[in-house]
């Protein structure tokens, strides 16, 4: 009976989303656009005024430019143009309602599933995509969750009819590094049990890694004409690019001691890595800086990890790492509320992070960390036209997004929220019989 109720609830949710999608009036437009008389936050080249020209999905002019006669001109007087924000860690597109398992496709069974592709699970018609992008988030890393190696994350732009159309050029295998800390305030294990579990998890991680190394050696030898081909094994095959340094490993780690252990492990294994989570990075800034490994941290708006921490430990973490010279990107680590990414950055600014660094942390920094800095993250000629036009500060909750461009498409400022708002704003009672 419980499963039947869950199924009916999920079906009702999906029906509602379908009905709302059908109410969309304005479609995205593709063409030549001139966004004139604007303040332009380029991120990499300071603040300029003038025009941003969009042609064939790219930015072809910034500042004082000649406007083609066929351009669709949008007057942006009093408005500011920012590059679209990039969220460095989400479950967007793979989760619709986190409390309803039938709408959750972010988790696979098993402890070692690197072959599970987040991109394959993305639902381009998710209502949450529209909700996220109208707040200025144009690109996200959507990542799987679950076991020790839960799968392969993918960077996607929030516009397109298929996952392949949305793909933004970066994938990485995810590793949840063994933890020596408590799992939460509810964790009542004693210190000895915690230590034993950590040692057991570390041993299993190293055993899995040895299997990956052996598989890579056999595959490499076979490619060179020496020896038989390795047995078909999709999970080990998915690790080959990581073992060969062709793909990053996203190492999820948070406690300060675990961060130091992970840094040593990464160095020992020679892994091309990105640290994610890093909620206690502020305690080990010297070690992270020395490693040269970039960090994706967040959520910012959360509670401290330890009862002894100051109330603002999570708020100040990103700023302290950035001040130490570490390359920092910010993530929401969410599914339903990815739209709150600018407020996470805003909290970081309120608690010590330089505002310019916070802007970089949701634009050019994640773009460069993901190896797509030549396409995303700033307003420069030749880059993809992912643009957000606002009537105020990007990090202020009162600010409205007036125009939105993703991959050169002029996307309507429309979402499940706006559709519901318009539906019920001026409702009249039904005729009484």
C-alpha positions as CSV (number, residue, x, y, z in Angstrom):
1,X,0.0,0.0,0.0
2,X,2.8,2.4,0.9
3,X,4.5,1.8,-2.5
4,X,1.2,2.4,-4.3
5,X,0.7,5.7,-2.5
6,X,4.3,6.7,-3.4
7,X,3.6,5.8,-7.1
8,X,0.4,7.8,-7.1
9,X,2.1,10.8,-5.5
10,X,5.0,10.6,-8.0
11,X,2.6,10.3,-10.9
12,X,0.6,13.4,-9.6
13,X,3.8,15.4,-9.4
14,X,4.9,14.5,-12.9
15,X,1.4,15.3,-14.2
16,X,1.6,18.7,-12.6
17,X,5.0,19.4,-14.1
18,X,3.7,18.3,-17.5
19,X,0.7,20.6,-17.3
20,X,2.9,23.5,-16.2
21,X,5.3,22.9,-19.1
22,X,2.4,22.9,-21.5
23,X,1.5,26.4,-20.3
24,X,4.8,27.9,-21.5
25,X,4.0,30.7,-24.0
26,X,7.4,32.1,-25.0
27,X,10.0,29.9,-26.6
28,X,13.7,30.5,-26.6
29,X,15.1,32.5,-29.5
30,X,18.3,32.0,-31.4
31,X,19.9,34.7,-33.6
32,X,21.9,37.9,-33.4
33,X,21.4,40.1,-30.3
34,X,22.8,43.4,-29.2
35,X,22.5,44.1,-25.5
36,X,23.1,47.9,-25.5
37,X,23.8,50.6,-22.9
38,X,24.7,48.1,-20.2
39,X,27.2,47.9,-17.4
40,X,29.2,44.8,-18.2
41,X,31.0,42.8,-15.5
42,X,33.5,40.9,-17.6
43,X,35.1,39.2,-14.5
44,X,38.5,38.9,-16.3
45,X,38.8,42.4,-17.7
46,X,37.1,44.6,-15.2
47,X,33.8,46.5,-15.5
48,X,33.0,48.2,-18.8
49,X,30.0,50.0,-20.3
50,X,28.4,49.6,-23.7
51,X,27.2,46.6,-25.8
52,X,27.5,42.8,-25.7
53,X,27.0,41.4,-29.2
54,X,25.8,37.8,-29.5
55,X,26.0,35.9,-32.8
56,X,25.9,32.2,-33.6
57,X,25.8,31.3,-29.9
58,X,29.1,33.2,-29.2
59,X,30.0,36.6,-27.8
60,X,31.4,38.6,-30.8
61,X,31.7,42.0,-29.3
62,X,32.1,43.7,-25.9
63,X,32.0,47.4,-25.2
64,X,32.0,49.8,-28.1
65,X,31.0,47.6,-31.0
66,X,29.4,48.0,-34.4
67,X,25.9,46.6,-34.3
68,X,24.8,44.7,-37.4
69,X,21.6,45.8,-39.1
70,X,19.9,42.4,-38.5
71,X,20.6,42.4,-34.7
72,X,17.7,42.2,-32.3
73,X,18.5,45.1,-30.0
74,X,17.8,44.9,-26.3
75,X,18.1,48.2,-24.4
76,X,19.9,47.4,-21.1
77,X,19.9,51.0,-19.7
78,X,20.3,50.7,-15.9
79,X,21.0,47.0,-16.1
80,X,24.2,44.9,-15.5
81,X,25.4,42.0,-17.6
82,X,27.2,39.1,-15.8
83,X,28.5,35.8,-17.2
84,X,26.1,33.0,-16.3
85,X,26.9,31.4,-12.9
86,X,28.4,27.9,-12.6
87,X,27.4,25.7,-9.7
88,X,30.3,23.4,-9.0
89,X,28.3,20.5,-7.4
90,X,24.6,19.6,-7.7
91,X,22.2,16.7,-8.4
92,X,20.2,18.9,-10.8
93,X,18.5,17.0,-13.6
94,X,18.8,13.7,-11.8
95,X,16.5,14.4,-8.8
96,X,13.0,16.0,-9.1
97,X,11.6,15.5,-5.6
98,X,14.3,14.2,-3.2
99,X,11.8,12.7,-0.8
100,X,10.2,10.6,-3.6
101,X,12.5,7.8,-4.6
102,X,10.7,7.2,-8.0
103,X,11.9,10.7,-9.1
104,X,15.5,10.2,-7.9
105,X,18.1,8.8,-10.4
106,X,21.3,10.1,-8.8
107,X,22.3,6.9,-6.9
108,X,23.3,3.5,-8.1
109,X,23.5,0.3,-6.0
110,X,27.0,-0.8,-5.0
111,X,30.2,0.7,-3.6
112,X,32.1,0.8,-6.9
113,X,30.1,2.2,-9.8
114,X,32.3,4.7,-11.7
115,X,30.7,3.7,-14.9
116,X,27.4,5.2,-13.8
117,X,27.1,8.3,-16.0
118,X,25.3,11.3,-14.5
119,X,24.8,12.8,-18.0
120,X,22.7,9.7,-19.0
121,X,20.4,10.3,-16.1
122,X,19.8,14.0,-16.7
123,X,16.1,14.9,-17.4
124,X,16.2,18.0,-19.7
125,X,12.5,18.6,-18.9
126,X,13.0,18.9,-15.1
127,X,11.1,21.7,-13.6
128,X,14.0,22.4,-11.4
129,X,16.2,23.4,-14.4
130,X,13.9,26.4,-15.2
131,X,13.7,27.4,-11.5
132,X,17.5,27.4,-11.3
133,X,18.4,29.3,-14.5
134,X,16.0,32.2,-13.9
135,X,18.1,33.1,-10.9
136,X,21.2,33.3,-13.1
137,X,22.6,29.8,-12.8
138,X,23.3,28.7,-16.4
139,X,25.7,25.8,-15.9
140,X,26.1,23.1,-13.2
141,X,28.1,20.1,-12.4
142,X,25.6,17.3,-11.9
143,X,27.0,14.4,-9.9
144,X,26.0,11.0,-8.7
145,X,25.9,9.9,-5.0
146,X,26.1,6.6,-3.2
147,X,29.1,4.4,-2.6
148,X,32.9,5.0,-2.5
149,X,33.1,5.6,-6.3
150,X,29.4,6.6,-7.0
151,X,29.9,7.4,-10.7
152,X,31.0,10.0,-13.3
153,X,29.8,13.6,-12.9
154,X,29.1,15.9,-15.9
155,X,29.0,19.6,-16.6
156,X,25.8,20.7,-18.3
157,X,24.3,23.9,-19.6
158,X,20.7,24.4,-18.4
159,X,19.2,24.6,-21.9
160,X,18.5,21.8,-24.4
161,X,16.2,19.0,-25.3
162,X,18.6,16.2,-24.8
163,X,21.5,15.5,-22.3
164,X,24.0,15.6,-25.2
165,X,22.8,19.0,-26.2
166,X,23.3,20.2,-22.7
167,X,26.7,18.7,-22.2
168,X,29.3,21.4,-21.5
169,X,32.6,19.5,-22.1
170,X,33.7,18.2,-18.7
171,X,33.4,14.8,-16.9
172,X,35.1,13.4,-13.8
173,X,34.8,10.3,-11.7
174,X,33.8,11.0,-8.1
175,X,35.4,9.5,-5.0
176,X,34.0,9.8,-1.5
177,X,37.1,9.7,0.6
178,X,37.1,7.7,3.9
179,X,36.1,9.8,6.9
180,X,37.7,9.7,10.3
181,X,35.0,12.0,11.8
182,X,31.4,11.5,13.0
183,X,28.7,11.3,10.3
184,X,26.6,13.9,12.1
185,X,25.4,15.0,15.5
186,X,23.3,11.8,15.7
187,X,26.4,9.6,15.4
188,X,26.9,7.9,18.7
189,X,29.9,5.6,17.8
190,X,32.8,5.7,20.2
191,X,36.3,6.8,19.0
192,X,37.5,3.2,18.7
193,X,34.7,2.2,16.4
194,X,35.1,5.3,14.3
195,X,38.8,4.5,13.9
196,X,38.2,0.8,12.9
197,X,35.6,1.8,10.3
198,X,38.0,4.4,8.8
199,X,40.8,1.8,8.6
200,X,38.5,-0.7,7.0
201,X,37.3,1.9,4.4
202,X,40.8,3.0,3.6
203,X,41.9,-0.6,3.1
204,X,39.0,-1.3,0.8
205,X,39.8,1.9,-1.2
206,X,43.4,0.9,-1.7
207,X,42.3,-2.6,-2.8
208,X,40.0,-1.1,-5.3
209,X,42.8,1.2,-6.5
210,X,45.1,-1.7,-6.9
211,X,42.6,-3.5,-9.1
212,X,42.3,-0.3,-11.2
213,X,46.1,-0.1,-11.6
214,X,46.3,-3.8,-12.7
215,X,43.5,-3.3,-15.2
216,X,45.2,-0.3,-16.6
217,X,48.5,-2.1,-17.0
218,X,46.8,-5.0,-18.8
219,X,44.8,-2.7,-21.1
220,X,47.9,-0.7,-21.9
221,X,50.0,-3.8,-22.7
222,X,47.2,-5.1,-25.0
223,X,47.0,-1.8,-26.8
224,X,50.8,-2.1,-27.4
225,X,50.3,-5.6,-28.8
226,X,51.6,-7.4,-25.7
227,X,49.2,-9.8,-24.1
228,X,45.5,-10.5,-24.2
229,X,42.8,-8.0,-23.8
230,X,41.4,-7.5,-20.3
231,X,38.1,-9.1,-19.5
232,X,35.1,-6.9,-20.1
233,X,34.6,-4.9,-17.0
234,X,32.7,-1.6,-17.4
235,X,33.4,-0.2,-13.9
236,X,37.2,-0.7,-14.3
237,X,37.1,0.5,-17.9
238,X,35.5,3.8,-16.6
239,X,38.6,4.3,-14.4
240,X,41.1,4.0,-17.2
241,X,41.0,7.8,-18.1
242,X,41.6,8.6,-14.4
243,X,44.5,6.2,-14.1
244,X,46.1,7.6,-17.2
245,X,45.7,11.2,-16.1
246,X,43.2,12.0,-18.8
247,X,40.3,12.7,-16.4
248,X,40.0,14.3,-13.0
249,X,39.1,12.6,-9.8
250,X,36.6,14.6,-7.7
251,X,37.7,13.8,-4.1
252,X,35.0,14.5,-1.6
253,X,36.5,15.2,1.7
254,X,35.6,17.5,4.6
255,X,37.3,17.0,8.0
256,X,40.8,18.7,8.4
257,X,42.6,15.5,9.2
258,X,40.9,13.7,6.3
259,X,41.9,16.5,3.9
260,X,45.6,16.1,4.9
261,X,45.3,12.3,4.5
262,X,43.6,12.7,1.1
263,X,46.3,15.1,-0.1
264,X,49.0,12.5,0.8
265,X,46.9,9.8,-0.9
266,X,46.5,11.9,-4.1
267,X,50.2,12.7,-4.2
268,X,51.2,9.0,-3.6
269,X,48.8,7.8,-6.4
270,X,49.7,10.6,-8.8
271,X,46.1,11.5,-9.4
272,X,44.8,14.5,-11.3
273,X,42.4,15.6,-8.6
274,X,39.9,18.3,-7.5
275,X,39.0,18.6,-3.9
276,X,35.2,18.9,-3.2
277,X,33.3,19.6,0.0
278,X,36.3,20.8,2.0
279,X,34.2,22.2,4.8
280,X,37.2,22.4,7.1
281,X,39.6,23.7,4.5
282,X,40.2,26.9,6.6
283,X,42.0,24.7,9.1
284,X,44.5,23.4,6.6
285,X,45.0,26.2,4.1
286,X,48.8,25.8,4.0
287,X,48.6,22.1,3.0
288,X,46.0,22.7,0.3
289,X,47.9,25.7,-1.1
290,X,51.1,23.7,-1.2
291,X,49.4,20.8,-3.1
292,X,48.2,23.2,-5.8
293,X,44.9,21.4,-6.0
294,X,41.8,23.5,-6.6
295,X,38.8,23.4,-4.3
296,X,35.0,23.3,-4.8
297,X,33.4,24.1,-1.5
298,X,29.9,24.4,-0.2
299,X,27.2,24.6,0.7
300,X,28.0,27.9,2.4
301,X,24.6,28.4,4.0
302,X,24.7,25.5,6.5
303,X,25.5,24.7,10.1
304,X,29.0,24.2,11.6
305,X,30.4,20.7,11.3
306,X,31.4,20.6,14.9
307,X,29.6,21.7,18.1
308,X,32.7,23.6,19.1
309,X,32.9,25.6,15.9
310,X,31.9,29.3,15.7
311,X,28.4,29.8,14.2
312,X,30.0,31.4,11.1
313,X,32.5,28.6,10.3
314,X,30.7,27.5,7.2
315,X,30.1,31.1,6.0
316,X,33.7,32.1,6.3
317,X,35.4,28.9,5.0
318,X,35.5,29.9,1.3
319,X,36.8,33.4,2.0
320,X,39.6,32.1,4.3
321,X,40.8,29.6,1.6
322,X,40.6,32.3,-1.1
323,X,42.6,34.7,1.0
324,X,45.3,32.0,1.4
325,X,45.7,31.9,-2.4
326,X,43.7,28.7,-3.0
327,X,41.6,28.6,-6.2
328,X,38.1,28.3,-4.8
329,X,34.8,27.6,-6.5
330,X,31.4,27.5,-4.7
331,X,28.7,24.9,-5.0
332,X,25.2,24.6,-3.6
333,X,25.4,20.8,-3.2
334,X,21.7,20.7,-3.8
335,X,19.0,19.6,-6.3
336,X,15.8,21.5,-5.6
337,X,17.5,24.7,-4.5
338,X,20.4,25.2,-6.9
339,X,18.8,28.6,-7.6
340,X,20.2,29.7,-4.2
341,X,23.8,29.6,-5.5
342,X,24.1,33.4,-5.6
343,X,23.0,33.6,-1.9
344,X,25.7,31.1,-1.0
345,X,28.2,33.4,-2.6
346,X,26.6,36.4,-0.9
347,X,27.0,34.8,2.5
348,X,30.6,34.2,1.8
349,X,31.0,37.9,1.0
350,X,29.2,38.9,4.1
351,X,31.6,36.8,6.2
352,X,34.9,38.0,4.7
353,X,35.3,36.9,1.1
354,X,36.3,39.6,-1.3
355,X,33.3,40.3,-3.6
356,X,35.4,40.0,-6.8
357,X,36.7,36.6,-5.6
358,X,33.2,35.5,-4.8
359,X,32.1,36.4,-8.4
360,X,35.1,34.4,-9.7
361,X,34.1,31.5,-7.4
362,X,30.8,31.1,-9.3
363,X,32.0,32.0,-12.8
364,X,35.6,31.9,-14.1
365,X,37.1,29.7,-11.3
366,X,34.8,26.7,-11.8
367,X,35.2,27.1,-15.6
368,X,39.0,27.0,-15.3
369,X,38.9,24.1,-12.7
370,X,36.7,22.1,-15.2
371,X,39.0,23.0,-18.1
372,X,36.4,25.0,-20.0
373,X,37.7,28.5,-19.2
374,X,38.1,29.2,-22.9
375,X,34.4,28.8,-23.3
376,X,32.6,29.8,-20.1
377,X,33.0,31.9,-17.0
378,X,33.6,35.5,-18.3
379,X,32.4,37.9,-20.9
380,X,35.0,37.8,-23.6
381,X,34.9,37.7,-27.4
382,X,34.8,34.2,-28.6
383,X,33.3,32.6,-25.5
384,X,29.9,31.0,-25.4
385,X,27.1,33.5,-24.8
386,X,26.0,32.4,-21.3
387,X,24.8,35.8,-20.0
388,X,22.6,37.1,-17.2
389,X,21.2,40.6,-17.3
390,X,20.0,41.9,-13.9
391,X,18.6,45.1,-12.4
392,X,21.0,45.0,-9.4
393,X,23.7,43.2,-7.5
394,X,23.9,39.5,-8.5
395,X,24.1,38.5,-4.9
396,X,21.2,40.5,-3.6
397,X,17.9,38.6,-3.0
398,X,15.9,41.7,-4.2
399,X,17.6,41.6,-7.6
400,X,15.6,40.4,-10.7
401,X,17.0,38.7,-13.7
402,X,15.6,40.6,-16.7
403,X,17.2,38.7,-19.6
404,X,18.9,35.3,-19.9
405,X,21.1,33.8,-22.6
406,X,22.4,30.2,-22.6
407,X,24.6,29.0,-25.6
408,X,23.4,32.1,-27.4
409,X,19.7,31.3,-26.9
410,X,17.5,34.1,-25.5
411,X,15.8,32.0,-22.8
412,X,12.4,33.3,-21.4
413,X,12.4,34.2,-17.7
414,X,9.9,31.5,-17.0
415,X,9.8,28.7,-14.5
416,X,7.5,26.5,-12.5
417,X,7.4,29.3,-9.9
418,X,6.5,32.1,-12.4
419,X,3.8,29.9,-14.0
420,X,2.2,29.1,-10.6
421,X,2.5,32.8,-9.6
422,X,0.7,34.0,-12.8
423,X,-1.8,31.2,-12.5
424,X,-3.0,32.1,-9.1
425,X,-2.2,35.9,-8.9
426,X,-5.7,37.1,-10.1
427,X,-7.8,34.0,-9.8
428,X,-11.5,34.5,-9.6
429,X,-14.0,32.2,-7.9
430,X,-15.8,29.7,-10.1
431,X,-19.4,30.4,-11.1
432,X,-21.8,29.1,-8.5
433,X,-24.6,27.0,-9.6
